[in-house]
Amino acid sequence: MTHSSKQHLRRTQWTIFGLVIVAYMLSFFHRVAPAALSTDLQASFSATSAQLGIIAAVFFFVIMLMQIPTGIMADTLGSRKILGFGCAVAAAGCFVFASAHNVLLASIGRGLIGFGAAIPFVALLRLNASWFAATQFATLSGLTILFGNLGAILSTSPLEILSHTIGWRPIIAVSGILTALIGTLIIWFVRDKPADYGLPSPDGAANYNSDIHKKIPWQNQLSTVIRNRDTWPCFWVGFGICGTFFTFTSLWGVPYLMQTLGISKQQAAAHILVMIFCHSLTALFLGRASDRMENRKGLLLCLATLYVVMWIPMLAGLHVFTGASFLIFALQGIGSTSYTLIWAIAKEVNPVQSAGMAIGVTNTSMFLAAAILQPVIGFIIDRNPTNGMLFGVGLLTVVSVFGLIYGLKLVETYGHNIYAKRFNK
């Protein structure tokens, strides 16, 4: 590869990454927004806690249903087409949600947003696998989480403050316009692999672009991923660790703090901001450290243990650790990044041509957990207004422990694809 072609490849790599990461940031914004807007949404739709949980959970339920189809489409149709379509659907959902005046229409709007928001992450990881060297994958996953969580940070304190100034409906409508714009830019500039721009593949990425893999029917590839026993520990770690993190930060974290500590919504949103900020920053360094150390499982287990332990002061209502609430949220944010390594593991324990499907299957677990837990906790709160919030945190603790236990069953890949060697393929 000549010096000029290397420079051209690098510019194109990061242009594509930058465009798609904006779409991912917008999906993260919508994922967490109900937490900062919880009281506004309840007032606008006259919703109970259970109904609020349903409005938030519809987003996760649709994303969950879309993960495997998105992985299949990313591996067969290519990321560019499905990203453009997803942005269009998400933009339409924003306009429906912003104009809704009852729980049903709000849920439909959130569902459409969820449909579109399901696509950027899997599509981006698939693009990363094609455009970057294999040894950069975990680092890029960490960088993806860092930027994605900047969107989540915008939907904490900044969103809470702005919603008091102009209201939540104009904010959601403007986000729809931005989503439509970025979708147009993606269709214009993004290509699925370097060859589409007449560029050489980076070292380590050639396997993802090989034409021979396109001859394998997607049904066979998906069956291989699902029947692979090494895929499922990744799935259940995602369910237990990431699913509880999503449930707490995207809806019930703010009400929990307002009820247990008696603080304002703005102060509570600041706690969630700290948790997400620490999560995103740690994810960046974790991915890089994992690639350099060639260690996946050990790092994951250390951080997952920290995450689980940090539920203990939450169960005590944080009163035992008066004044340390921000520290607890920071540590739990750091520990929560453990799950970000399961994408690399899932990719490395499955055939290289099935990267999108492996990530899609694994990702399903996170959104499945949030889709179940958000309305269940809302139901618990409605049935027991006094202690329901603490009971909900207890449920999150149990599910987190479940995820940690499955972390012990993960296969250490040492940063390399081990499918062929492990199964003698």
N, C-alpha and C positions, 0 to 999 in steps of 0.2 A: 504494500500500500504506500503510495507516494505521500509526501508531506502535505501537498495541496488537498489530496483526497481525504486525508486524515482530518484536516481543518474543516473541510466541507461536511464530513460525517459528524464531527463534533458539534458544529453549529446547528445542523439539522436535528441531531439527537435532542439537544436541549431546547430547541424551538418547539418540537413536538411535545416533549415532556412539559414545558411551560404552559402550552395551551391546554393540554388535558388536565394538568394539575389545577388549573382554575376551575374547570368543571367539577373536579373532585372537591375543591374547597367549597363550592356552592352546595354540593350534596351534603357535606358535613355541616354547613350552616343550617340547612333545613332539618338535619338529624337532631340537633341540640336545641333549636329555637323554642320548642314548646316549654322547656324548663324556665327560660327567662320570661316567657309570655303566659305562663300557666294561669295566673290570676286573671289576666286580660281575656284569655280564651274562655275561661269559665264564665266570666261576666258577659262576654259577647254572645255566647251560645246557651247561657243558663244551664250549664252542664254540671253534673255531679262529678265526684272524683273518678268513679268508674267510667263515665262517659268521656272525661278528659283522657283517661288512660286508653280508651278505644281510639280516640282521634290520633293520639301519638302512636299507638301500636299499629294502626293500619299502615303507616309508613314502613315500619319494620317488617310487617307481615308480607307486604308486596315485595320489598327488597329480598326477603328470604326466599320467596317463590321464584324470584328472577335470577338468583345466583347461578344455579346450574345451567339454565338456558343461556345466560350471559356468557358463561365459560364456553359452552358449545359454540355459540355464535362468534365469539372472539377467535376460537380456533378454526372455524370454517369460513364464515363470512368476512372476518377481519374486524379490527377494532374501529376503524374510521367510520364505516357505515353505521354501526350500532351506536356509536357515540353521537353522531348527528341526529339520529332518530330519537335517542334517549333525551337529548337536550330539548328537542321540540316537545316531547310529551311532558317533561318536567316543567317547561315554561307554561304550557297550557294548564297544568295542575296549580301552578302559582296563582294564575288569574282566577281559577275557580275557587281556591282557598281564600284569596283576598276578598272576594265578593260574597262569600258564603254567609248565611244568616241563621243556619241551624246545624245541628250535629251531623246530619246525613250529608249535606253538601260539603261541610268541612272535611268529613272523612273521605269523600270522593276526591276532593282536591288533594288531600294528603296522600291518598293512594296513587294518584297520577304522578305527584312529585316523587314518591317512593319508586315508582316504575322507572322514571328517568334517572333517579339517583342511584339505582342499583347497578348501573352500567359503568361509570367512570373508573371505579377502583379495579375491577377485574380486567377491564379493557386496558388500563394503564399498565398494570403488571404484565399483561400479555405483550404490550408494546415494549416495555422494558426488556423482556426476555428476547425480543427480536432485534432491538436497536442497540443494546448494551452487552458487554461481555458478561458471561455467566458469573464470574467472580465478583461482580458489582451488585448482584441481585438483592442481597439483604441490606446493603447500604442504601440502594435506591428505594427499597421498601420503607426503610427508616425515614428517608428524605420525603417520601410520599406522605407518610403519617405526619411529619412535621408540618408540611404545608397544608395538608388536609385539616389539621387541627387549628391552623390559623383561622380557617372558616368557622370552626367550632368556637374559638375564642371570640370572634366577632358576634356570635349569637349568645354570649353571656352578658357581662356588664354593659358593653357598648350597645347591644340590642335593647337591653332593659332601659337604659337611659334614653336612647333614641325613640323607643316606643312611647315614652311619656311625653315626648316633644311633638311628634307628628302622628302617632298612632301606629299600630302594628300592620294594618291593612296596606297602606302605601309602601311600607318596607317590603312586604312579601311581593307586591306587584312589581316593584323595581327589580327585585331579584329575578323575577320571571323574564323581564326584558334583558337583563344581563345574561341569563342562561341561554336565551334564544340567540343572542349575539355571539357568545362563545361557541355555540353549536355550529353557527355559520362559518366561523374562522377555522374550526376543526375540519369541516368538510373541505375547505379551501386548501389548507396547508398540510394536514396530517396524512401520512401514508403508512401502510401496515408493516413494511419492512424496507431496509435500505435499498434492496434491488429495485423497488418501485421508483426510486429517485436515481437509479443507475449508480448506486454506491456499493462498495464492498461491505460485507458483514463484519462486525467487530469480532475479535478473537473470542471464541467460546460461544458465540451466538449462532454459528452456522447450522447446528443441529435443529434449531427452531425453524429455520427457513428452508430446510431441505425439502425438495418436491416429493421425495419418496414417502414422507409422512402424510401427505395429502391423500394418498391412495388408501389409507386406513379409514374405514367408515367411522363417523363420530360415535355411533352407537357402541361399537367395539371398544373405542377409547374410553368412553364413559363407564362401560361395564368393567373395564380393567381397573379404573380408579376406584369404583365403588367396591369391587371385590377384594381390593388390596387391603389386607389387615392393618397395614401401616398408615393408611389414610385416617382411620377412625380415632386414634388418640388425638390427632390434630383437630378433628371435628369437635370432640368433647372438651378439649382445653378451650377452644373458641367459645363454646356454649357457656362454660362455667366462669371463665375470666372475662372475656370481652363482652359476653351477653349481660353480665351483671354491671359492668362498667357503663355500657350503653344505657341500660335501664336507669341507673342512678344519675348519670350526668345529663341525659337527654330529657328527663322529666321530673323524677322524684327527689333529686338532690336539693333543689331550692326549697320546696315545701318542707322537706325534712329539717333543714336548718332553721327555717322560720318558726317551725313548731317547737323543736327541741331547745334551741338557744334563744328564741324570742327576738331574733334580729330582723332587720328590714330585708325586703326583697333584693335591694341593691347590694347589701352586704353579703347575702346568701349567694347571689350571682357571682360576686367576687371570689368566694370560696371555690365555686365550680371553675372559674377562670384559672385559678391557681392550679387546680388539679389537672385541667386539660393542658395548660402550659407546660407543667412538669412532665406530663405524659408525652407530649409532642417532642420536647427537647431531648428527653431520654431515649425516645425511639430512634432519633437520628444517630446518636452515639452508640446505641445498642446494636443497630444493624451493621455499622462500621466495625465495631469491636468483634461481632460474631464472624464477619467475613475474615478479619485479620487473624483472629484466634482459631478459626475453623472449629468453632464450638457453637452448637445450637441448644441442645437439651440442658446442659449445665447452667447456662446463663438464664434460660427460661425458668427453670425450677427455682433459682435463687430469687428472682424478681416476683414470681408467682407466690412464693411463700410470704414475702413482704406484703403483697397485696392482700392476701387472706388475713394476715395478722392485724392489718390496719382496720379491719371490720370490728375488732374487739372494742376499741373506744367508741365506735359508732353505736354499738349495741348498748353501751352505757349512757347514751345520749350526749356524749362529749363532756358531761359535767365533771367527770373524774379528772379530765385533763383541761381544766379551765384555762383559757388563754393560749392553748396550743392547737386550736382547731385548724388554723391555716397550715401548721406543720403536719398535722395528720393528713389533711387533704393533699399536701405536696407529696408526702411519702406514698400515699395510696396511688397518686397519679404516676409516680415513678414505677411502682410495682406493677401497675396495670399494663405497662408496655411489654410484659412477658409474652403476651399472646401474639405480638407482631412477628415473632420468629416462626410461628406455625406455617406461614405462607411459604417460607423458604424450605421448611422441612417437607411440607406436602408436595412441593414441586420436585424435591430431590429424592423422594421415595416412590415417585411415579414416573412413567415414561416421559422423556423430554418433550415429545410432540403433544402431550396432554396437559401442558402447564396450565392453560386457562381453565380446563375442566377440574383439575386438582384444586386449584385455588377457589373455583366456584363452589365445589362441594364443601370445602372447609369453611368458606365464608357463610354458607347457609346457616351454620350452627349459631353464629353470633346474632343474626337477625331473628332466627327462630326463638332464641332465648328472650330477646327484648320484646318480641311480639307477644309472647306468653306472659312474661313477668310484669310488664307495664299495666295491663288491665287487671291482673290478679292482685297486685298491690293496691290498685285503686279500689277494688272490691273489698279488700281487707280494711282499708281506711274508712270506707262508707259504713261497714259493719261495726267498726270499733274506732270511733273518732278520737278517743283519748290516747290509746296505745297502738293504734293501727299502723302508724308510721314506723314505730320500733319493731313491730312484728314483721313489717315488710323488709326492714333492714336485716332482720334475722333470717328471712327467706333468702335474701341475696347472699348472706354469709354461707348458708348451707350449700347453695349452688356453686359458690366460689370454691369451697372445699372439694366439691365433686370434681371441678375442673383441675384443681391441683393434683388430686389423686390420679387422674388420667394422664397428667403430665409425666408421671413416673413411667408410663408405658410408651412414651415417645421413643423413636429410634434416633440415635445420634448419627447424623450424616457427615459430620466434619466438613460441611460446606461444599459437598460434591454430590452429584447424582449417583445414587447407589442402587437404583432399580435393577439394572442389568446384572450387576454382580450379586445382589441379594437373592434374585429369583432366577439366576442362571439364564438370562435372556440373551 
